[in-house]
Amino acid sequence: MRKSHKLAFLIAAAAILAFPLALAQAASAPTARTASATNVAATSATLRGTVNPNGEQTNYAFDWGTSTSYGQQTPATSAGSGTSAKDVSSALSGLSPGVTYHFRVTATNASGTAVGSDQTFTTHPAPNVATGGATSVSSSSAVVNGVVNPQGHRTTYFFQYGTSPSYGVQTTPGGAGSGTNNVAVHSTLTGLAPGTLYHYRLVAQNSGGTSTGSDATFTTTSSPTQSHVAFMGRMGFVSPGGIIGVEAGCFGGQTNCGGHVSMTRNGIVVGQRNFNIAPNSGGFQNLGLSAQGKQMLKNNRPFHLLAVTVTVTTDSGQRIQQVMRLARWVWH
């Protein structure tokens, strides 16, 4: 064999022997890096990282759990066999609100396994709520109170209420903000039935979930008994100052007696006034004599008293009419 041919043969043989070594050097264990979690909510999050297969078919997964012991792993997923870093991710669900979770990415191929650094995220917490007492309780309304801590996330609240712990009615939602301190909240309940026991509780919602306060109760007051008015006496004296005193009383209930009283003769107003009498009380209602009334009383003599019609109309719809006879003191 000529010398030149022998040299060429030796070079080719060396290249053939070196080829497997070059292939071995071209493929190696993957590299992996854990990135921050995204889309964190109350019960879900997306785990992220990057994986470089380094030229060999590679699978990745995320280890995760409530400590650096992890304990759970996402399903293995292919990262391919490329030679550059690739973004990888995996979605978690069914998490607990307000809990800190640890996670890391792992990548494996025939040449080995790479493990990313530990990262953490905290799921959004549900708001804290406490049902408070009821105030301003009347026969048909009440103000219900409570406290909400939004736990740093935008929070709304409402009250559920009804005549049993099943409630059945709720108030219009209100905003409690997104702070981290307790916020006092309240709602006014109207249209309630008198003398009735009501149950209620506070409910608050944010991206971390829904929280309910404990059940509380109040009882509306009974409806007040309606009073009625009575105007007494069939004879009235007109003072020298032109004042007519008519005795009236408010009886039989817990409400004031309010309304209007007038004296007329032949359709002409002799005197009138509005009145408001406390329940179970009474006294004289003084009416100022009109100019026409004074003229009518000028010829007033004993046994020839001026007859007038007294008309009483109350705010509650009661109406009374009776005839009174007016006598005058000496006046000019």
C-alpha positions in Angstrom: 0.0 0.0 0.0 1.3 3.4 -0.9 2.1 5.7 1.9 -0.6 8.3 0.9 -3.3 5.7 0.8 -2.3 4.3 4.2 -2.5 7.8 5.8 -6.0 8.4 4.4 -7.1 5.0 5.7 -5.8 5.8 9.2 -7.6 9.2 9.2 -10.9 7.6 8.2 -10.6 4.9 10.8 -10.0 7.5 13.5 -13.1 9.4 12.4 -15.3 6.3 12.6 -14.0 5.5 16.1 -14.6 9.1 17.3 -18.2 9.3 16.0 -19.8 7.5 19.0 -17.8 9.7 21.3 -19.1 12.8 19.5 -22.7 11.5 19.9 -22.2 10.9 23.6 -20.9 14.4 24.0 -23.8 15.9 22.0 -26.5 14.5 24.4 -26.4 15.1 28.2 -28.7 15.5 31.2 -31.3 18.3 31.0 -31.2 21.5 32.8 -34.3 22.9 34.7 -35.2 26.2 36.4 -38.3 26.9 38.5 -40.2 30.1 37.8 -42.8 32.0 39.8 -46.4 30.7 39.9 -49.1 32.6 38.0 -52.9 32.7 38.0 -53.0 32.2 41.8 -56.5 32.1 43.1 -58.3 30.6 46.2 -58.1 27.0 45.0 -55.9 27.0 41.9 -52.6 28.2 40.5 -50.3 27.6 37.5 -46.8 26.3 38.1 -44.1 27.5 35.7 -40.5 26.8 34.8 -38.0 26.3 32.0 -36.4 23.0 30.8 -33.5 22.5 28.3 -33.5 18.8 27.0 -29.9 19.3 25.8 -30.6 17.2 22.7 -32.2 14.2 24.3 -35.9 13.2 24.7 -36.9 14.7 28.1 -39.9 14.6 30.3 -40.7 17.1 33.1 -43.1 17.3 36.1 -43.6 19.6 39.1 -43.2 18.4 42.7 -45.6 20.3 45.0 -47.0 20.3 48.5 -47.3 22.4 51.7 -43.6 21.8 52.6 -40.3 21.2 51.0 -41.1 17.5 51.3 -43.7 18.1 48.5 -45.5 14.8 48.5 -47.3 15.3 45.2 -46.3 15.5 41.6 -48.0 16.6 38.4 -48.2 14.1 35.5 -45.0 13.7 33.4 -45.1 15.7 30.2 -42.7 15.7 27.2 -40.3 18.7 26.8 -39.0 17.4 23.5 -35.4 16.8 22.6 -34.2 20.3 21.6 -31.1 22.1 22.7 -32.6 25.3 24.0 -34.6 26.3 27.1 -38.4 25.7 26.8 -41.1 27.3 28.9 -43.1 24.6 30.7 -46.2 24.8 33.0 -48.8 22.8 34.8 -52.1 23.9 36.3 -53.2 22.9 39.9 -56.7 22.8 41.2 -58.5 21.8 44.4 -56.1 23.8 46.6 -57.1 25.2 50.0 -57.6 29.0 50.4 -55.0 30.9 52.3 -52.4 28.2 52.3 -48.7 28.5 51.3 -47.5 25.8 48.8 -44.0 24.8 47.8 -43.1 23.6 44.3 -40.2 22.8 41.9 -39.7 21.6 38.4 -37.9 18.3 37.6 -36.7 17.2 34.2 -35.5 13.7 33.3 -33.9 12.1 30.2 -31.7 9.0 29.6 -28.6 11.0 30.7 -29.9 12.1 34.1 -32.3 14.3 36.1 -32.3 18.0 36.8 -34.2 19.6 39.7 -35.1 23.3 39.8 -35.0 25.5 43.0 -37.9 25.6 45.5 -40.5 28.3 45.0 -43.7 29.2 46.9 -47.1 30.8 46.4 -50.0 31.4 48.7 -53.6 30.9 47.6 -56.0 33.8 48.2 -57.6 33.7 51.6 -61.4 34.0 52.1 -62.6 37.0 54.1 -63.1 36.8 57.8 -66.6 37.7 59.0 -68.5 38.1 62.3 -72.2 38.6 62.6 -73.0 41.5 65.0 -76.2 42.5 66.9 -79.3 44.1 65.6 -80.1 47.8 66.4 -83.0 50.2 65.8 -85.5 47.3 66.0 -89.1 48.4 65.4 -92.3 46.7 64.5 -91.4 46.7 60.8 -87.6 47.3 60.4 -84.2 46.7 62.0 -80.5 47.5 61.3 -78.3 44.4 61.3 -74.5 44.8 61.8 -71.3 42.9 61.4 -67.5 43.0 60.8 -65.6 42.0 57.6 -61.9 41.6 57.1 -61.2 41.5 53.3 -57.8 39.8 53.8 -56.3 42.1 51.2 -58.7 41.2 48.3 -61.7 43.1 47.0 -64.6 41.9 49.0 -68.4 42.3 48.9 -70.9 41.4 51.7 -74.6 41.0 52.3 -76.9 39.8 55.0 -79.2 36.8 54.7 -82.4 36.9 56.8 -85.8 35.3 57.3 -88.0 33.7 59.9 -85.9 30.5 60.2 -82.2 29.6 59.9 -83.0 28.8 56.2 -83.2 32.6 55.7 -84.6 32.9 52.2 -84.0 36.7 51.7 -80.8 38.6 51.3 -79.9 42.3 51.2 -78.3 44.2 48.3 -74.5 43.5 48.3 -72.2 46.2 49.5 -68.4 46.7 49.3 -66.0 46.1 52.2 -62.9 47.2 50.3 -59.7 45.3 49.9 -57.8 46.1 53.1 -56.4 43.9 55.8 -58.3 45.4 58.8 -61.8 44.8 60.2 -64.5 46.9 58.5 -67.8 47.5 60.3 -70.8 46.9 57.9 -74.6 47.1 58.3 -77.8 46.9 56.3 -81.3 48.1 57.1 -84.1 45.5 56.8 -87.6 46.8 56.1 -91.1 45.4 55.5 -90.8 43.1 58.5 -93.8 41.7 60.3 -94.5 43.0 63.8 -93.9 40.8 66.9 -91.9 38.3 64.8 -88.6 36.4 65.5 -86.0 36.9 62.6 -82.8 35.0 62.0 -79.9 36.7 60.1 -76.2 36.2 59.3 -73.4 38.1 57.5 -71.9 36.7 54.3 -68.7 38.0 52.6 -67.1 37.0 49.3 -63.8 37.6 47.5 -61.5 35.8 45.1 -60.5 33.6 48.1 -64.1 32.3 48.5 -67.2 32.8 50.6 -67.4 33.1 54.4 -70.5 33.1 56.5 -70.9 34.5 60.0 -72.9 32.8 62.8 -76.7 32.9 63.0 -78.2 35.7 65.1 -81.8 36.7 65.9 -83.9 39.6 66.9 -87.7 40.1 67.4 -89.6 43.0 66.0 -91.8 45.0 68.4 -95.6 44.6 68.3 -97.6 47.1 66.4 -98.6 50.0 68.7 -102.3 50.1 69.5 -104.1 53.0 67.7 -105.4 55.7 70.0 -108.7 57.5 69.4 -109.7 61.1 70.2 -112.8 62.4 72.0 -114.0 66.0 72.3 -116.1 66.5 75.3 -118.7 69.0 76.4 -121.8 70.5 74.8 -121.1 74.1 75.9 -118.1 76.3 75.5 -117.2 79.8 76.8 -115.5 82.4 74.7 -113.0 84.5 76.6 -112.8 88.3 76.4 -109.8 87.7 74.1 -111.9 85.8 71.7 -110.6 82.3 72.6 -112.8 79.2 72.6 -111.6 76.3 74.9 -112.7 72.9 73.9 -111.8 69.9 76.1 -110.3 66.9 74.2 -108.7 63.5 75.2 -106.6 60.8 73.5 -107.6 57.3 74.8 -107.2 53.6 74.3 -103.8 53.2 72.6 -100.1 53.9 72.3 -100.1 56.5 69.5 -100.6 60.2 69.6 -103.9 61.7 68.5 -103.2 64.3 65.8 -105.5 66.1 63.4 -107.7 69.2 62.9 -110.7 70.6 64.7 -113.0 73.3 63.4 -116.2 75.2 64.5 -118.6 76.3 61.9 -122.1 77.9 61.7 -124.0 77.9 58.5 -120.8 77.0 56.7 -118.9 79.9 58.2 -115.7 79.1 60.2 -116.0 80.4 63.7 -112.6 78.9 64.9 -110.1 76.2 64.0 -106.7 74.7 64.8 -104.5 71.6 64.4 -103.9 69.4 67.5 -101.5 66.7 68.7 -102.3 65.0 72.0 -100.1 62.4 73.7 -101.7 59.0 74.3 -103.8 58.6 77.4 -103.9 62.4 78.1 -106.1 65.4 77.4 -106.8 69.0 78.0 -108.3 72.1 76.4 -107.7 72.9 72.8 -107.9 76.7 72.4 -109.4 78.0 69.1 -109.0 81.6 68.2 -112.4 83.2 67.3 -112.7 84.4 63.7 -114.0 87.9 62.9 -117.3 86.4 61.6 -117.6 84.4 64.8 -117.2 87.6 67.0 -119.9 89.3 65.0 -122.2 86.3 65.5 -121.7 86.4 69.2 -122.5 90.1 69.7 -126.2 89.5 70.3 -125.5 86.4 72.4 -127.8 86.3 75.5 -128.5 83.8 78.3 -130.7 81.0 76.9 -130.0 82.1 73.4 -126.5 80.6 73.0 -124.8 80.4 69.6 -125.0 76.9 68.2 -121.9 75.7 66.2 -120.9 72.4 64.6 -117.6 71.0 65.8 -115.9 68.8 63.3 -112.8 66.7 64.2 -110.7 64.9 61.7 -107.7 62.8 62.9 -104.6 61.8 61.0 -105.7 58.2 61.4 -109.0 58.8 59.6 -111.3 59.2 62.6 -114.1 61.8 62.1 -116.3 63.2 64.8 -119.1 65.8 64.6 -121.2 67.3 67.4 -123.1 70.5 68.2 -121.8 72.9 70.8 -123.4 76.1 72.2 -121.1 79.0 72.8 -121.6 81.6 75.5 -119.4 84.7 75.9 -118.0 86.6 78.7 -118.4 90.3 78.6 -116.0 91.6 75.9 -116.0 94.3 73.2 
